[in-house]
Amino acid sequence: MSDFSAVVVDPVLESGTTVRSEARQGRTRPRVQSVARAVQMVDLVARSDNGLTAKEISTETGVNRSATYHLLHTLTQTDVLARDGRRYLIGPRAGVFASGLARHHAPNERLIASARSLAARIHEPVMVTAWGTNGMTVLGRTGGVGLARELTRGFADDSHARASGKLLLALGSLEARERYLATHRLSARTPHTIVDPRALERELDDIRERGYAIDNEEFLPGVCCIAGPLESGRGPVALSVVAPADRFHAERDLFITELKRVVGSGGVPALELA
């Protein structure tokens, strides 16, 4: 079973480049404040469970009530938002945005082929993960969803506890890494999860040196993962194998060999899998 088809996920960001751009945006004021406020309003509505009232939107954004109504009127007239009584919901034009996102940022065929090739050789689930706006986002997986069921496309939580997340943090720019760590709590998924920032930095140093990352029951009890870098053309993505802990420890050398085989021709040149 594969979930690479019809992928709708957060944008794949070039490691370092786009993240640095976002960081710069966070430090400077947008040039057109009204556009920035409108985008903020759409974002708030999209994240809400049942839409929001104009009063709630005004309170959340800090925009006065009059300006809020003017912006909401424009957004509803252009079908970006829709109105249901006093509440504002996502409008029909959002479907166009989602469709464009899927077309522009779906995993390319080489990534899909690499994941399927690896899964066929090791008979375990394989995932493709990349930097996304909310963290290290799963773009897709192949080989079934019975193991680590929540790690399906769009998942972006607890990157510090996943092999793929740690790999991409290690490969990202210092600025991108600091920004992520400043906005994401290092929560303890299991007793093995690294929650000390200094210990995580040492782990990331080790990953850069050896060229791959391991999740040793850090995300889920009884489940391990190994991830290696694959070049996507827009920065590295993580190709990772998920396996039960007992099989992982028994077949670790095989997993490393097969992962090296798949990423060897398209991996990050500066890194070599040990």
Short mmCIF file of the C-alpha atoms (twelve columns), coordinates in Angstrom:
data_MODEL
# 
_entry.id   MODEL 
# 
loop_
_atom_site.group_PDB 
_atom_site.id 
_atom_site.type_symbol 
_atom_site.label_atom_id 
_atom_site.label_alt_id 
_atom_site.label_comp_id 
_atom_site.label_asym_id 
_atom_site.label_seq_id 
_atom_site.Cartn_x 
_atom_site.Cartn_y 
_atom_site.Cartn_z 
_atom_site.pdbx_PDB_model_num 
ATOM 1   C CA . MET A 1   0.000   0.000  0.000  1 
ATOM 2   C CA . SER A 2   1.375   3.409  -0.988 1 
ATOM 3   C CA . ASP A 3   0.116   6.911  -0.253 1 
ATOM 4   C CA . PHE A 4   2.273   8.784  -2.762 1 
ATOM 5   C CA . SER A 5   -0.669  9.458  -5.072 1 
ATOM 6   C CA . ALA A 6   -2.647  12.685 -4.773 1 
ATOM 7   C CA . VAL A 7   -0.230  14.109 -2.244 1 
ATOM 8   C CA . VAL A 8   -1.328  17.344 -0.577 1 
ATOM 9   C CA . VAL A 9   1.312   18.412 1.913  1 
ATOM 10  C CA . ASP A 10  3.202   21.416 3.186  1 
ATOM 11  C CA . PRO A 11  5.629   22.851 0.635  1 
ATOM 12  C CA . VAL A 12  8.968   21.139 0.240  1 
ATOM 13  C CA . LEU A 13  11.523  23.764 1.201  1 
ATOM 14  C CA . GLU A 14  15.078  23.858 -0.012 1 
ATOM 15  C CA . SER A 15  17.232  23.005 2.954  1 
ATOM 16  C CA . GLY A 16  18.477  26.293 4.310  1 
ATOM 17  C CA . THR A 17  17.533  28.546 1.368  1 
ATOM 18  C CA . THR A 18  13.772  28.877 1.793  1 
ATOM 19  C CA . VAL A 19  13.981  28.549 5.543  1 
ATOM 20  C CA . ARG A 20  16.429  31.429 5.674  1 
ATOM 21  C CA . SER A 21  14.048  33.446 3.509  1 
ATOM 22  C CA . GLU A 22  11.212  32.747 5.935  1 
ATOM 23  C CA . ALA A 23  13.408  33.725 8.854  1 
ATOM 24  C CA . ARG A 24  14.203  37.026 7.178  1 
ATOM 25  C CA . GLN A 25  10.505  37.639 6.626  1 
ATOM 26  C CA . GLY A 26  9.917   37.077 10.321 1 
ATOM 27  C CA . ARG A 27  12.368  39.870 11.166 1 
ATOM 28  C CA . THR A 28  11.076  42.471 8.675  1 
ATOM 29  C CA . ARG A 29  7.687   44.027 8.092  1 
ATOM 30  C CA . PRO A 30  5.836   42.926 4.943  1 
ATOM 31  C CA . ARG A 31  5.726   45.667 2.343  1 
ATOM 32  C CA . VAL A 32  1.936   45.577 1.913  1 
ATOM 33  C CA . GLN A 33  0.391   45.351 5.377  1 
ATOM 34  C CA . SER A 34  -3.164  44.824 4.134  1 
ATOM 35  C CA . VAL A 35  -2.117  41.753 2.155  1 
ATOM 36  C CA . ALA A 36  -0.238  40.354 5.134  1 
ATOM 37  C CA . ARG A 37  -3.281  40.879 7.351  1 
ATOM 38  C CA . ALA A 38  -5.583  39.210 4.824  1 
ATOM 39  C CA . VAL A 39  -3.266  36.196 4.618  1 
ATOM 40  C CA . GLN A 40  -3.180  36.027 8.417  1 
ATOM 41  C CA . MET A 41  -6.977  36.009 8.513  1 
ATOM 42  C CA . VAL A 42  -7.227  33.215 5.956  1 
ATOM 43  C CA . ASP A 43  -4.650  31.244 7.923  1 
ATOM 44  C CA . LEU A 44  -6.641  31.656 11.168 1 
ATOM 45  C CA . VAL A 45  -9.879  30.561 9.520  1 
ATOM 46  C CA . ALA A 46  -8.192  27.554 7.900  1 
ATOM 47  C CA . ARG A 47  -6.793  26.408 11.247 1 
ATOM 48  C CA . SER A 48  -10.095 26.788 13.109 1 
ATOM 49  C CA . ASP A 49  -12.458 23.856 13.673 1 
ATOM 50  C CA . ASN A 50  -15.719 25.562 12.687 1 
ATOM 51  C CA . GLY A 51  -14.761 28.912 11.231 1 
ATOM 52  C CA . LEU A 52  -14.454 32.220 13.060 1 
ATOM 53  C CA . THR A 53  -16.549 35.347 13.579 1 
ATOM 54  C CA . ALA A 54  -15.316 38.784 12.569 1 
ATOM 55  C CA . LYS A 55  -14.927 39.645 16.252 1 
ATOM 56  C CA . GLU A 56  -12.765 36.575 16.870 1 
ATOM 57  C CA . ILE A 57  -10.643 37.346 13.815 1 
ATOM 58  C CA . SER A 58  -10.229 40.974 14.903 1 
ATOM 59  C CA . THR A 59  -9.153  39.883 18.381 1 
ATOM 60  C CA . GLU A 60  -6.688  37.275 17.104 1 
ATOM 61  C CA . THR A 61  -5.064  39.547 14.529 1 
ATOM 62  C CA . GLY A 62  -5.144  42.801 16.475 1 
ATOM 63  C CA . VAL A 63  -6.734  44.536 13.465 1 
ATOM 64  C CA . ASN A 64  -9.514  46.978 14.370 1 
ATOM 65  C CA . ARG A 65  -13.084 45.861 13.682 1 
ATOM 66  C CA . SER A 66  -13.682 48.238 10.760 1 
ATOM 67  C CA . ALA A 67  -10.544 47.157 8.857  1 
ATOM 68  C CA . THR A 68  -11.322 43.531 9.638  1 
ATOM 69  C CA . TYR A 69  -14.771 43.810 8.031  1 
ATOM 70  C CA . HIS A 70  -13.307 45.473 4.919  1 
ATOM 71  C CA . LEU A 71  -10.710 42.714 4.486  1 
ATOM 72  C CA . LEU A 72  -13.227 39.938 5.146  1 
ATOM 73  C CA . HIS A 73  -15.600 41.461 2.610  1 
ATOM 74  C CA . THR A 74  -12.853 41.371 -0.050 1 
ATOM 75  C CA . LEU A 75  -11.908 37.800 0.849  1 
ATOM 76  C CA . THR A 76  -15.508 36.606 0.588  1 
ATOM 77  C CA . GLN A 77  -16.110 38.476 -2.656 1 
ATOM 78  C CA . THR A 78  -13.117 36.705 -4.179 1 
ATOM 79  C CA . ASP A 79  -14.268 33.306 -2.806 1 
ATOM 80  C CA . VAL A 80  -11.132 32.845 -0.710 1 
ATOM 81  C CA . LEU A 81  -13.449 32.814 2.298  1 
ATOM 82  C CA . ALA A 82  -17.148 32.024 2.540  1 
ATOM 83  C CA . ARG A 83  -19.713 33.269 5.044  1 
ATOM 84  C CA . ASP A 84  -22.121 31.082 7.009  1 
ATOM 85  C CA . GLY A 85  -24.215 33.382 9.151  1 
ATOM 86  C CA . ARG A 86  -21.788 35.237 11.421 1 
ATOM 87  C CA . ARG A 87  -18.948 32.799 10.865 1 
ATOM 88  C CA . TYR A 88  -16.320 32.866 8.123  1 
ATOM 89  C CA . LEU A 89  -15.213 29.601 6.546  1 
ATOM 90  C CA . ILE A 90  -12.675 28.654 3.889  1 
ATOM 91  C CA . GLY A 91  -14.112 29.445 0.478  1 
ATOM 92  C CA . PRO A 92  -14.233 27.458 -2.772 1 
ATOM 93  C CA . ARG A 93  -11.133 29.104 -4.218 1 
ATOM 94  C CA . ALA A 94  -9.030  27.388 -1.537 1 
ATOM 95  C CA . GLY A 95  -9.450  24.190 -3.531 1 
ATOM 96  C CA . VAL A 96  -7.525  25.793 -6.380 1 
ATOM 97  C CA . PHE A 97  -4.693  26.628 -3.990 1 
ATOM 98  C CA . ALA A 98  -4.609  23.078 -2.615 1 
ATOM 99  C CA . SER A 99  -4.582  21.642 -6.138 1 
ATOM 100 C CA . GLY A 100 -1.669  23.870 -7.100 1 
ATOM 101 C CA . LEU A 101 0.205   22.856 -3.975 1 
ATOM 102 C CA . ALA A 102 -0.197  19.187 -4.865 1 
ATOM 103 C CA . ARG A 103 1.054   19.766 -8.424 1 
ATOM 104 C CA . HIS A 104 3.999   21.950 -7.475 1 
ATOM 105 C CA . HIS A 105 5.288   20.074 -4.449 1 
ATOM 106 C CA . ALA A 106 4.365   16.421 -4.843 1 
ATOM 107 C CA . PRO A 107 7.352   14.050 -4.673 1 
ATOM 108 C CA . ASN A 108 8.922   13.595 -8.073 1 
ATOM 109 C CA . GLU A 109 9.071   10.233 -9.766 1 
ATOM 110 C CA . ARG A 110 12.697  9.565  -8.828 1 
ATOM 111 C CA . LEU A 111 11.922  9.929  -5.139 1 
ATOM 112 C CA . ILE A 112 8.930   7.621  -5.461 1 
ATOM 113 C CA . ALA A 113 10.967  5.058  -7.406 1 
ATOM 114 C CA . SER A 114 13.746  5.196  -4.809 1 
ATOM 115 C CA . ALA A 115 11.313  4.606  -1.953 1 
ATOM 116 C CA . ARG A 116 9.633   1.701  -3.713 1 
ATOM 117 C CA . SER A 117 12.951  0.150  -4.663 1 
ATOM 118 C CA . LEU A 118 14.152  0.250  -1.063 1 
ATOM 119 C CA . ALA A 119 10.866  -1.109 0.316  1 
ATOM 120 C CA . ALA A 120 10.957  -4.007 -2.156 1 
ATOM 121 C CA . ARG A 121 14.430  -5.040 -1.013 1 
ATOM 122 C CA . ILE A 122 13.908  -4.863 2.750  1 
ATOM 123 C CA . HIS A 123 10.168  -5.598 3.033  1 
ATOM 124 C CA . GLU A 124 9.585   -2.763 5.497  1 
ATOM 125 C CA . PRO A 125 7.779   0.596  5.167  1 
ATOM 126 C CA . VAL A 126 9.809   3.414  3.618  1 
ATOM 127 C CA . MET A 127 9.036   7.120  3.933  1 
ATOM 128 C CA . VAL A 128 10.088  10.283 2.115  1 
ATOM 129 C CA . THR A 129 10.320  13.364 4.359  1 
ATOM 130 C CA . ALA A 130 11.331  16.969 3.659  1 
ATOM 131 C CA . TRP A 131 11.456  20.382 5.312  1 
ATOM 132 C CA . GLY A 132 7.952   21.843 5.472  1 
ATOM 133 C CA . THR A 133 6.430   24.975 6.934  1 
ATOM 134 C CA . ASN A 134 5.416   23.134 10.109 1 
ATOM 135 C CA . GLY A 135 8.502   20.965 10.490 1 
ATOM 136 C CA . MET A 136 9.915   17.904 8.801  1 
ATOM 137 C CA . THR A 137 6.897   16.746 6.809  1 
ATOM 138 C CA . VAL A 138 6.178   13.238 5.545  1 
ATOM 139 C CA . LEU A 139 5.580   13.512 1.797  1 
ATOM 140 C CA . GLY A 140 4.548   9.897  1.418  1 
ATOM 141 C CA . ARG A 141 5.270   6.319  2.350  1 
ATOM 142 C CA . THR A 142 5.217   2.959  0.683  1 
ATOM 143 C CA . GLY A 143 5.147   -0.570 2.037  1 
ATOM 144 C CA . GLY A 144 2.034   -0.363 4.208  1 
ATOM 145 C CA . VAL A 145 0.784   1.609  7.185  1 
ATOM 146 C CA . GLY A 146 0.529   -1.107 9.828  1 
ATOM 147 C CA . LEU A 147 3.738   0.019  11.534 1 
ATOM 148 C CA . ALA A 148 4.068   3.593  12.854 1 
ATOM 149 C CA . ARG A 149 0.560   4.232  11.599 1 
ATOM 150 C CA . GLU A 150 0.564   7.974  12.274 1 
ATOM 151 C CA . LEU A 151 3.563   8.573  10.011 1 
ATOM 152 C CA . THR A 152 1.529   9.195  6.887  1 
ATOM 153 C CA . ARG A 153 1.690   12.086 4.434  1 
ATOM 154 C CA . GLY A 154 1.415   15.497 6.011  1 
ATOM 155 C CA . PHE A 155 2.671   14.420 9.438  1 
ATOM 156 C CA . ALA A 156 5.186   16.941 10.801 1 
ATOM 157 C CA . ASP A 157 5.224   16.621 14.581 1 
ATOM 158 C CA . ASP A 158 8.121   15.737 16.894 1 
ATOM 159 C CA . SER A 159 10.832  15.945 14.238 1 
ATOM 160 C CA . HIS A 160 13.501  15.735 16.955 1 
ATOM 161 C CA . ALA A 161 12.329  12.200 17.776 1 
ATOM 162 C CA . ARG A 162 12.331  10.868 14.202 1 
ATOM 163 C CA . ALA A 163 15.344  9.697  12.214 1 
ATOM 164 C CA . SER A 164 14.191  11.679 9.185  1 
ATOM 165 C CA . GLY A 165 13.673  14.814 11.273 1 
ATOM 166 C CA . LYS A 166 17.070  14.588 12.925 1 
ATOM 167 C CA . LEU A 167 18.740  13.998 9.553  1 
ATOM 168 C CA . LEU A 168 17.147  17.072 7.999  1 
ATOM 169 C CA . LEU A 169 17.920  19.179 11.050 1 
ATOM 170 C CA . ALA A 170 21.548  18.053 10.788 1 
ATOM 171 C CA . LEU A 171 21.703  18.940 7.078  1 
ATOM 172 C CA . GLY A 172 19.874  22.250 7.396  1 
ATOM 173 C CA . SER A 173 21.475  25.610 7.934  1 
ATOM 174 C CA . LEU A 174 22.337  26.766 11.435 1 
ATOM 175 C CA . GLU A 175 19.715  29.496 11.129 1 
ATOM 176 C CA . ALA A 176 17.018  27.028 10.059 1 
ATOM 177 C CA . ARG A 177 17.929  24.669 12.888 1 
ATOM 178 C CA . GLU A 178 17.910  27.427 15.511 1 
ATOM 179 C CA . ARG A 179 14.587  28.699 14.240 1 
ATOM 180 C CA . TYR A 180 13.050  25.242 14.445 1 
ATOM 181 C CA . LEU A 181 14.362  24.572 17.947 1 
ATOM 182 C CA . ALA A 182 13.157  27.975 19.134 1 
ATOM 183 C CA . THR A 183 9.590   27.245 18.018 1 
ATOM 184 C CA . HIS A 184 9.238   23.514 18.747 1 
ATOM 185 C CA . ARG A 185 9.288   21.877 22.151 1 
ATOM 186 C CA . LEU A 186 11.516  18.819 22.554 1 
ATOM 187 C CA . SER A 187 8.778   16.663 24.035 1 
ATOM 188 C CA . ALA A 188 9.499   13.164 25.337 1 
ATOM 189 C CA . ARG A 189 7.682   10.734 23.077 1 
ATOM 190 C CA . THR A 190 9.331   7.778  24.839 1 
ATOM 191 C CA . PRO A 191 11.950  7.341  27.581 1 
ATOM 192 C CA . HIS A 192 14.551  7.254  24.774 1 
ATOM 193 C CA . THR A 193 13.634  10.606 23.184 1 
ATOM 194 C CA . ILE A 194 16.387  13.233 23.250 1 
ATOM 195 C CA . VAL A 195 14.934  16.257 25.049 1 
ATOM 196 C CA . ASP A 196 18.124  18.092 26.070 1 
ATOM 197 C CA . PRO A 197 19.063  20.673 23.385 1 
ATOM 198 C CA . ARG A 198 22.787  20.136 23.985 1 
ATOM 199 C CA . ALA A 199 22.419  16.374 23.653 1 
ATOM 200 C CA . LEU A 200 20.448  16.882 20.443 1 
ATOM 201 C CA . GLU A 201 23.192  19.114 19.037 1 
ATOM 202 C CA . ARG A 202 25.745  16.374 19.764 1 
ATOM 203 C CA . GLU A 203 23.480  13.871 18.036 1 
ATOM 204 C CA . LEU A 204 23.202  16.141 14.982 1 
ATOM 205 C CA . ASP A 205 27.001  16.456 14.877 1 
ATOM 206 C CA . ASP A 206 27.261  12.654 14.867 1 
ATOM 207 C CA . ILE A 207 24.695  12.419 12.082 1 
ATOM 208 C CA . ARG A 208 26.631  14.854 9.899  1 
ATOM 209 C CA . GLU A 209 29.795  12.829 10.488 1 
ATOM 210 C CA . ARG A 210 28.358  9.389  9.721  1 
ATOM 211 C CA . GLY A 211 25.853  10.471 7.049  1 
ATOM 212 C CA . TYR A 212 22.685  8.865  8.381  1 
ATOM 213 C CA . ALA A 213 20.332  9.149  11.350 1 
ATOM 214 C CA . ILE A 214 18.771  6.536  13.623 1 
ATOM 215 C CA . ASP A 215 15.648  6.672  15.754 1 
ATOM 216 C CA . ASN A 216 16.215  4.022  18.422 1 
ATOM 217 C CA . GLU A 217 12.688  3.763  19.861 1 
ATOM 218 C CA . GLU A 218 12.678  7.543  20.304 1 
ATOM 219 C CA . PHE A 219 9.397   8.179  18.496 1 
ATOM 220 C CA . LEU A 220 7.465   4.984  19.289 1 
ATOM 221 C CA . PRO A 221 8.251   2.175  21.748 1 
ATOM 222 C CA . GLY A 222 9.312   -0.968 19.922 1 
ATOM 223 C CA . VAL A 223 9.883   0.839  16.607 1 
ATOM 224 C CA . CYS A 224 13.201  1.954  15.099 1 
ATOM 225 C CA . CYS A 225 14.052  3.915  11.991 1 
ATOM 226 C CA . ILE A 226 17.102  4.757  9.890  1 
ATOM 227 C CA . ALA A 227 17.215  7.672  7.435  1 
ATOM 228 C CA . GLY A 228 19.636  8.711  4.707  1 
ATOM 229 C CA . PRO A 229 19.750  11.821 2.484  1 
ATOM 230 C CA . LEU A 230 18.481  11.848 -1.084 1 
ATOM 231 C CA . GLU A 231 18.910  14.899 -3.315 1 
ATOM 232 C CA . SER A 232 15.555  16.135 -4.647 1 
ATOM 233 C CA . GLY A 233 16.806  18.999 -6.797 1 
ATOM 234 C CA . ARG A 234 15.530  21.462 -4.192 1 
ATOM 235 C CA . GLY A 235 17.701  20.335 -1.326 1 
ATOM 236 C CA . PRO A 236 18.002  16.990 0.454  1 
ATOM 237 C CA . VAL A 237 15.041  14.913 1.540  1 
ATOM 238 C CA . ALA A 238 15.154  11.997 3.949  1 
ATOM 239 C CA . LEU A 239 14.519  8.457  2.790  1 
ATOM 240 C CA . SER A 240 13.829  6.351  5.873  1 
ATOM 241 C CA . VAL A 241 13.149  2.744  6.801  1 
ATOM 242 C CA . VAL A 242 10.740  1.910  9.642  1 
ATOM 243 C CA . ALA A 243 10.978  -1.481 11.345 1 
ATOM 244 C CA . PRO A 244 10.148  -3.281 14.606 1 
ATOM 245 C CA . ALA A 245 13.027  -2.833 17.064 1 
ATOM 246 C CA . ASP A 246 13.981  -6.528 17.172 1 
ATOM 247 C CA . ARG A 247 14.129  -6.837 13.383 1 
ATOM 248 C CA . PHE A 248 15.899  -3.490 13.084 1 
ATOM 249 C CA . HIS A 249 18.728  -4.559 15.380 1 
ATOM 250 C CA . ALA A 250 18.992  -7.942 13.667 1 
ATOM 251 C CA . GLU A 251 19.001  -6.465 10.141 1 
ATOM 252 C CA . ARG A 252 20.694  -3.130 10.758 1 
ATOM 253 C CA . ASP A 253 23.653  -3.862 8.472  1 
ATOM 254 C CA . LEU A 254 21.267  -4.871 5.687  1 
ATOM 255 C CA . PHE A 255 19.227  -1.703 6.114  1 
ATOM 256 C CA . ILE A 256 22.362  0.454  5.959  1 
ATOM 257 C CA . THR A 257 23.615  -1.403 2.862  1 
ATOM 258 C CA . GLU A 258 20.310  -1.063 1.023  1 
ATOM 259 C CA . LEU A 259 19.842  2.550  2.065  1 
ATOM 260 C CA . LYS A 260 23.352  3.323  0.799  1 
ATOM 261 C CA . ARG A 261 22.553  1.577  -2.488 1 
ATOM 262 C CA . VAL A 262 19.453  3.699  -3.074 1 
ATOM 263 C CA . VAL A 263 20.818  7.088  -2.027 1 
ATOM 264 C CA . GLY A 264 24.343  6.500  -3.329 1 
ATOM 265 C CA . SER A 265 23.777  7.931  -6.799 1 
ATOM 266 C CA . GLY A 266 21.481  10.747 -5.718 1 
ATOM 267 C CA . GLY A 267 22.563  11.472 -2.193 1 
ATOM 268 C CA . VAL A 268 24.257  14.480 -0.714 1 
ATOM 269 C CA . PRO A 269 27.824  14.459 -2.111 1 
ATOM 270 C CA . ALA A 270 29.395  15.749 1.104  1 
ATOM 271 C CA . LEU A 271 28.091  12.800 3.106  1 
ATOM 272 C CA . GLU A 272 28.999  9.155  2.918  1 
ATOM 273 C CA . LEU A 273 27.025  6.426  4.594  1 
ATOM 274 C CA . ALA A 274 29.328  4.537  6.934  1 
# 
